[in-house]
């Protein structure tokens, strides 16, 4: 909850996963060492006026957490219905850094990486953005973000 300048308590957007906690290890099933399926995500506290949600999952530790050189994008999803409180498959997906649509599970080449799951509440439905990349989605969301939430998980590849 957040206290506004008028003293009224309001809900703030919160993102969580029943599969892992904040800064906890992402289960193997959701990585390259398992089936590579997206972890379940749930949220609450959508701001008033939310028409849709967008989700970006990225890894700022690529390729090596001790010497990161780039942020690797694992998932770009948008037009998640504004009434949704979890991912149910009813949304559009953009391009990840594997040059494919959808989710690509964590598979760090060196060390334990952090994976940022970033959920954005938007005051609009974006519509078909084609093969949208993270920068494309961020540009489309500009001036439409009502609130955001973040969940960070970690993973270290078993063959690293």
C-alpha positions, 0 to 999 in steps of 0.5 A: 500500500502507498500513502498519497499526498492526501493521506489516502492509502491506495494499493500499489502494483505488486508482481509475484510468482508462486514458483519463486520468491524475490531474489530467489532461484528460478526453478529449473523447469523455467530454464534451459536446463528444464522445459524452458516454460515461462514461470507463472506470474500473478499481480495485484493492485492495478492502478485505476484506468489500467487498460492493459499490461506489458511485461519485459523480462531481461538479464542485465548480467550478460554474459558474465555478472562480474563483467556485464556487457549487455542486457539480454532480453528473454521476453516481451509481452504486451496487450495483456488484458487490464482485468487480468491478475495473472498470465493466461496466454491471452496476450501478444508477444514480441521478439526476444534476443534469441530472435524468436517470439515468446519466452526464452528461459535463463541459460547463463554462460557464466555464474549466477545471473539476475532476471528482472520480470518487469510488469507495466500497467498501461492506460491503453491497449497497444495493438499489434506491434508486429515483431516488437523488440524491447525498445519498440515496446518501450517506445510504444508504452511511453506516456502510457505507464500508470504504474509498474512492478518488478520481480527479480529471480536468479539462476545459474546454469547447471553446466556452467 
